[in-house]
Amino acid sequence: MKGRQALLIAGCWLLIAICAPPAFSGEILVGASRVELTLPPNVPLAGYSKRHGRPSTGQRDPLYVRALVLQSETQSVVFVSAELLIIDDALRQEVERRLPSPPNLFLVATHTHSGPGAYGRRYLEKLSMGHYDARVFEAIAETIVRAVRDARQQLLPLAEWQFGVMERSGANRNRLREGGPVDPEVLSVLFSSSRGPVAMLITFAAHPTVLGWKNRELSGDYPGYLMRACEQEAHAVCLFFPGAIADQGPVTEELPDRFERARRLGEQLAEAAMNTRWLTHRLAQPEHRGRFLDICTEHVALPPAQMRVGQWQLPRWLGETFLDRTATITVVAVDSLRFIGVPGDLSSELGRQWKGWFWTQGYAPVLAGFANDYIGYILPAAQYEADEYEAQMMFNGPTVADTLWSAIQRCHATIR
């Protein structure tokens, strides 16, 4: 398996070298920061309606917002990894409003089901987050803004970036279908200046649900442990992006303490990320610095609402009162890397298809769910009629994945 994987990566890297865009005369700057999220007491946890919005009983682990800024002569991109359940329109727009210049945001929630609730205003958000609390919303928005500002103050010339993929078999499973497809890839991108590592991005496809609905202590679940372990080892700010996780659940060691299970899984994934087979793109020589940086963000008109309760479909006008009518798609180009932000729970089947398409075009794809927006589950059209929770959460009908994929391709075409 490792030999085939190495050959696949080598072949894809050859395509990347052939298709890489031409250099320009400037350079890319990189900066990163980590800011702890301080919350009001007794905030409810987000992630399970079974908790009924009850207040948390304490904080087991620190929660952070991590930011990575890349800046060229003509463009600036801000990556954010926040230890939250989701990013919604209101939160993204408030962050954009507070920053001094219009940011190109790639704002991602780690999707921990033990993070803070009470920051969603809409009815469906309140079911899994508890009632809205302006103090919580303010704390989250201000922490994200501070993390971005701090990262911008740390800018240094980017000397190199490294990309790697490592398979971590046995760490996740298909939670919808026994023996169904699994995406075992731990994907890593490391950005370094001449002084050493600055930031690392890691993606993996498994729901952060190790702690379960009975937990009422604030925690980042396994991604929180992963990022802290990575930071200790890499001496860099580590951001986690959930991949295509709609049908992917975590697999942990059979330990009596769920926090210990989450810690062990996070540390195992961090170890896989650190021990990956790195493919290095050096920018140290002046003539090769800052080859290419660009971003495309598109606010996509969604198919009409098709919200269902069991076998009953709500009238369209009623469904649309609960749902967004647009979604945000984001594609970021860093040389031959492509970061693809998807606004929801994407299935592993679609994730593999979309990543595979980018590979065939000569680009290394970094796919992130829960980016800049949230519209529910994004599954293949054939699964829409299934009698399961995830299919019921396809709020915009069976064609929503096609709508989003078309927008991703349009965005890619504008920046390549």
N, C-alpha and C positions, 0 to 999 in steps of 0.2 A: 504493500500500500504506500509506504513512504517513497519507494523508488518511482512509482507511477505519479505520485503527487509532485515529486521533484521535477520529473519530465514535463508534467503539465504546466507547472509554474515557469519552467525554463522556456517552454514554447510560447506561453503567453507573454513572457517578458521580451522575447524576440519580436513579437508583434508590437508591443509597446514601443520598443526602440525604433521600429520602422515607422510607426504612425505618430510619434511624438511631435508636438507642434514646434515651430521654429523659435529660437531664443530672441529675447529683446534685451536692450542694453542695461536695464536696471537690475535690482536685486529684490528678493523677497525678505521681509523682516518677520520675525516670529517672537511671540511673547505669550506667557501663560500664567495663570494664577489659580488659587484655591481659596475660597472664602466659606467659613462655617455658617450654616443657616441657623439662626437663633429664632425660636418660635414662642408665641404666647403659651402659658401653661394650659394643660388639659386639652390641647388641640386634638380633634378626632383623627384617626388614621384613615387613609384613602385606600380603596382597593376592593372592599367587599361590602355588599349591601347587608350581609348578615350581621355586621357590627352595629347597624342601625344608628350610626353617627355618634356612638358613645365616646366620651372623652378618653384619651390615652391615659395610661397609668404610669408613664415615665418614659425615659429615653435611654434605650440600650446602647445605641451607637451614635457617634456624631454624624450629622448630615452636612453635605457640602454642595456648593455650586462651583464647578470648575470651568474655566474659560481658556480658549486658545485663539489668538489673533494672528492672522497672516495678512501682511500688507505689502503691496507692490507700489510702483510708481503711479499706477492708474486705478488700483482696486484694493479693497480691504474686505476681509471675510472674518466673521466671528463665529467660532464653534463654541457651544455651551453644552455641558452635561450637568443636569440638575437632578438631584435625588428626589424626584417627584413621581407621581403616578402618570400624569399626562401634561402636555402643554395645550392650552386652549387659546382661541383667538384673543380673548380679553387680556390674558397674561402677556402674550407676545406683543400685542399692540401697546400695552403699558410700558413694557421694557423699551420698545422702539421710541416711544414718546419721551422717555426720561434721558435717553442718551443724547449727548450734545450734537452729534451729526448722524444722519440717517444710516443705521448699521445694516450691513448685509448679514442677517442672522441665520445661523444653522442651529436652532435651539431645540435640544433633545431632552426628553425625560428618560431616566433610567428605567422607569415603570415599576419601581418598587411598590409592593402592595402593603408596605408598612411605613410609608412616608406620610407627610402631613396631608390632611384633608382640609375642608372648609374654605378652599380658595376658588371653587367653581360656583358660578351663579345660576347655571341652567338646571332645569329639573333633573335630567338624567345624571348630571354630575353630582347633584346633591344625594342621589341614591347611594353612590359609592363613596362619597366624601363627607357627608354630613352637611349641616346648614352652613351657608356662606358666612365668613367672619372677615370683615375688612382688615382687621389687624394681621391676619395670616396672609392675605393677599399682599398687603403692604410689605411685610417681612420678606416674602419670596421675591417680589419684584425688585425691591431695593437691593437684596443680596445678589441677584443676577446682574444688576447694573454695576454694583461695586466690583464684582468679579471681572466684568468686561473692562472697566476703567483700570483696574489693577494690572490686567494683562497688557493693556496698551502702554502702560508705563514701563514694561519690562522688555520692550522690543529690542532685538539683536538681529544681525544678518543671519539668515538661514544658511548653514553650511552644507547640510545634506538631509535628505529624508530616506527612510528605510521602510520597506513594505514586506510583510510576511504573512503566511498562512500556515497554521498547524492544526491538524485534526486531533480532537480530544474525544475519542469514541467513549461511549458509556456515560457521558455527562448530561445528555438530554435524551428525550424520547418523544414520539408522536403521541400527544395526549388526546387526540380525537379518534385515531384509528390504530388498533393493535397491529404492529408491524408496518405502519405507514411510514412515509419518508421522514428522514431525519437529516438535519444539517449540522454536522459535527465541527464545522470550521471555527477556529479562533483566529480572527483576523486582526493584525496589528499594524499601525503606522507610527513610526518614531521620527520626530522632528528634532534636529540638533543644530546648535550654533557652534562656533569655533570653541566655545567654553565648555561644551558638552551637551547632554540631552536636555531638552526644554519641555517637551510634552509628548505623550503617547496616547493614541486612540486605540481602543480595543472594542471589537464587536463579537457578540456570541448570541445564539438563538435559543433562549430558554426563558420562560416567564419567571420573574423574580417572586416566586410564591412559596419558597422553602418554608417560611415561617408560618404560613397558613392564616386563616381568618380568626382563629382564637387568640392570636397574638395581639396585644394592645400596647406594646412598647415601640416607640419610634426606632426604626432601623432601615438601613439601605438594603437589607437582605443580601444575597450573595454578591451583587455588583458592588456594594459598598466595601465588603471585605476584599474583593478583587482589586478595586482601585487603590485601597490603602496598601495592600501587599505589593502591588506594582510600583507604587511611589517609593516604598522603602528599597526596592531592588533596583529600580531604574534611576532613582534620584531625579525624577521629573514629575510634573503634574500629569496625572493619568485620568483620561476621560473614558467613560463607558457608554457605548451606544447599543441598545438592543437591536438585534437583527430582525429577520423575518420570523417572528415568534408566535404567530397566531395559533399554530397547532403544536408548538414545541414546549414541553415541560421539563423542569430540572430533574436530574437523577442524583441522589445524594447517598452517602454512606448511612447505614442503619445505625444511627446514634440516638440515644434517648433525648438529647438536648437539641432542639431545632436550630438554635443559634450556632451551636457547634457544627451542625450539618451545613449551614449557610457559610460559615467561615471556611470549612474544609473545601467546599466546592469553589468558593471564590479564590482561595489560595492555589488550588489546582489549576484553575483557568489562568491565573496570573503567571504561574510557572510555565504553562504551555505558551503563553504570549511571549515571555522573556526568552524562551528556548527555541523560538521559531527559526526557520531558515530565512535569514534576512536577504532581501534584494536591495542593494544600496544605490541611490542616485545622489552623487556628490555634486555640490555647487560651489566648491571651494575656490576654483579659479575664476577670476573676474569675468572672463568671457563666457562663462557658463552659469553665472548666477541668475536667479530669478527668471526661469524660462517662461513660465506661464501661470497666471492666476486669474480666475474669472468665476462669476456666479450668475446663475439664472434663477429667479423666483417667479413662479406663475400662480396666480389665484384662479383655480379651475372651477368652472361651473359644473356642479355635480348633477347626476341624473335625478329626476324627481324623487322625493321621499317615498319609501315603501316600508314604513315602519309597521312591525307586526307584534302582536301580543298572542303568543301561542299560534293557533291556526287562523286568528283573526287579523286582517290587515286594516290599519286605521285609515280613514279618509286622508287623501293627500294633503288637504289644507290643514288638517289637525297634526299630521306627522311633521309638517314643515314648521310648526310652531315650536317643536322641540329640537330641531336640527339646523345645522348650518346649510346654506345653499351653495357655498363655495368651499374649496379646500386648497391648502398651500402645498405646492411641490417645489422643492429646491434641489438644484444640481450645482455642485462646486467642482471646478477644475483646478487641480494643482499639478502642473506638468501633465503626466500621463495617468494620474489618479483621478477618479471620479467619485465624489461623495454624493450619494443620492438620498435625499430626505423624503420619507413617506409618512403621511399624516395619520397613522393608525396601526392596527394589528395586521400585518401582512403575513400570509401563509408561506410556509417554507417552499412549497411547490412553485409559487409565483416568484419568491425570492431567488430560487435557483435559476429559473428561466431568465429573469431580468439581469442577474449577475452574469449569466452565461452570454447573453447578448453583448454586454459591454466588453467581455473578454474577447469575443470574436471581432469586435471593432478595434481592438488594440489598446484597451484601457483597463486599468485595474480598478474594480468597483468596490466601494465601501458603502454598504447599504444600511441605513438607519431608520428604524420605525420610530413613531411617536415624535416626529420632528415638526416643529412650528405650528402644529395644529392636531386635532384628533376628530376623526369621523367614524370610529368604530372598527369593525373587522373588515378585512379586504381579502376575500377568498375567491377561488376560481368560480366561474358562473355555475358550473355543475353542482356545486355544494350549496347553492342558495336555498334549495327546497329541503335540505336536510333538517331533521327534527332535533336540533341541538342548539345550545345557547349561542355558540359562535355564529351560526347561520342567522339566528334571530337578530344578531347585532350587525348584520349587513344592512344598514339603515337606508342605503340608496340603491338597493336592488342588485341584480346579478351582473350588470355591466359596469359597475363602479371601478373594478380593477382595470378594465380596458380604457376607461376615461383617464385614469391616473397614468397608466403606461403611455398613452398617447402624449400626455403633457410632459412626461419625463423625456420622451424622445424629441419633442419640440425644443425643450430646454437644452438638451444635449446638442442639438443641431445649431443652436444660436451661439454656442461657445466653443465648439471644437474647431 
